Amino acid sequence: MSILDRFRLDGKVAVITGAGRGIGAACAKAFADAGANVVIGARTISELESVAAEIEAKGQKAKIVKLDVLNQQDRENFINAAIETFGRIDILVNNAGGFPPKPALKTSIEEFEAAFRFNVSTALACSQIAIPKMIETAGAGSIINISSIAGQEPSSQFAAYGVAKSSLSFLTKELAQEFAPKIRVNAIGVGSTKTEALNTVLTPEIEQTMVDLTPMARLGEVEDISACALYLASPASAYLTGDIIQVNGGLNSLNMKMPRAFD
Ligand SMILES: NC(=O)c1ccc[n+]([C@@H]2O[C@H](COP(=O)([O-])OP(=O)(O)OC[C@H]3O[C@@H](n4cnc5c(N)ncnc54)[C@H](OP(=O)(O)O)[C@@H]3O)[C@@H](O)[C@H]2O)c1
């Protein structure tokens, strides 16, 4: 028996929200590399099809489900697809989320609440559906919430996103207490990672500033995050629950220079 066997997911089934690209797609591919079959959901089917083709090329199975994570019927269909297709569910990654930075005085209460709904309520709602099915079909489970450095370190213009991700991190700790020892719940505090979402705010100058402010002297790659997700999903982390692993290149503050209100 090698320690590497503990990172295997053979025979296990993972469901991943927001898995058409970026961090969610990388998690699906990492889990498939470790032997899992996966259910992948997002709103754009063509992107899910590309990810599924890559997973099938690795010799694993991928079930595609059209998912708007804000819709309860979609969430139920998505998680039920794991049972209907593969007969079990072992791993849930609550990855779909996000919200752009915005000055606090320009953030409407509706936007503030929408950021909370998208990043936090959806993770609770998916967990509520998945947990009884994990117990019923696998006797145990691992939930991984994709949080952010913005939920760990405060910054100007991150009132909505930062509070939402900080709540997601604390929800992780709450659920870990409630569902131990059968269901482990952990989160990843993701730092700036090269995805389409980050690209929307990157210019060469902004990217250079971010790199300069990052101790590890580069931005994150999606595989930096999916390697941690694989650890959290697998028996390698069997004694870890309620933790937020910060995968952020050594940051202890955000690496974006956000203007203050009176600049
Ligand atoms: N990249 C970073 O620097 C960074 C840093 C910290 C935290 N994060 C967190 O990491 C997570 C993933 O971000 P990413 O950078 O990988 O983003 P991304 O590359 O834009 O990918 C987002 C994925 O989520 C899906 N999605 C968006 N809205 C959805 C909805 N309503 N229902 C279902 N799926 C939805 C997208 O597909 P469709 O649009 O087709 O639905 C896509 O597949 C987010 O929670 C984000 O807050 C990212």
The ligand as a Gaussian input file, in Angstrom:
#p B3LYP/6-31G(d) Opt

LIG

0 1
 N      -10.447000      32.817000     -10.718000
 C      -10.142000      33.399000      -9.590000
 O       -9.186000      34.189000      -9.520000
 C      -10.949000      33.105000      -8.355000
 C      -10.472000      33.612000      -7.135000
 C      -11.182000      33.343000      -5.979000
 C      -12.327000      32.567000      -6.035000
 N      -12.786000      32.111000      -7.224000
 C      -14.029000      31.333000      -7.237000
 O      -13.872000      30.181000      -8.019000
 C      -15.154000      29.790000      -8.536000
 C      -15.029000      29.494000     -10.034000
 O      -14.548000      30.637000     -10.676000
 P      -13.741000      30.570000     -12.061000
 O      -12.696000      31.622000     -11.987000
 O      -13.347000      29.175000     -12.388000
 O      -14.878000      31.091000     -13.071000
 P      -15.131000      30.817000     -14.650000
 O      -13.871000      30.417000     -15.325000
 O      -15.882000      31.992000     -15.134000
 O      -16.105000      29.533000     -14.632000
 C      -17.319000      29.615000     -13.977000
 C      -18.122000      28.359000     -14.254000
 O      -19.357000      28.457000     -13.491000
 C      -20.464000      28.368000     -14.388000
 N      -21.583000      29.165000     -13.889000
 C      -21.699000      30.515000     -13.817000
 N      -22.911000      30.862000     -13.352000
 C      -23.572000      29.703000     -13.118000
 C      -24.878000      29.390000     -12.662000
 N      -25.764000      30.350000     -12.344000
 N      -25.230000      28.099000     -12.541000
 C      -24.359000      27.110000     -12.867000
 N      -23.110000      27.333000     -13.312000
 C      -22.738000      28.622000     -13.446000
 C      -19.926000      28.846000     -15.726000
 O      -20.663000      28.326000     -16.819000
 P      -22.008000      29.012000     -17.407000
 O      -21.748000      30.493000     -17.462000
 O      -22.143000      28.342000     -18.725000
 O      -23.116000      28.639000     -16.467000
 C      -18.528000      28.215000     -15.704000
 O      -18.594000      26.845000     -16.083000
 C      -16.132000      30.904000      -8.172000
 O      -16.862000      30.551000      -7.020000
 C      -15.203000      32.080000      -7.854000
 O      -15.786000      33.002000      -6.955000
 C      -12.123000      32.361000      -8.390000

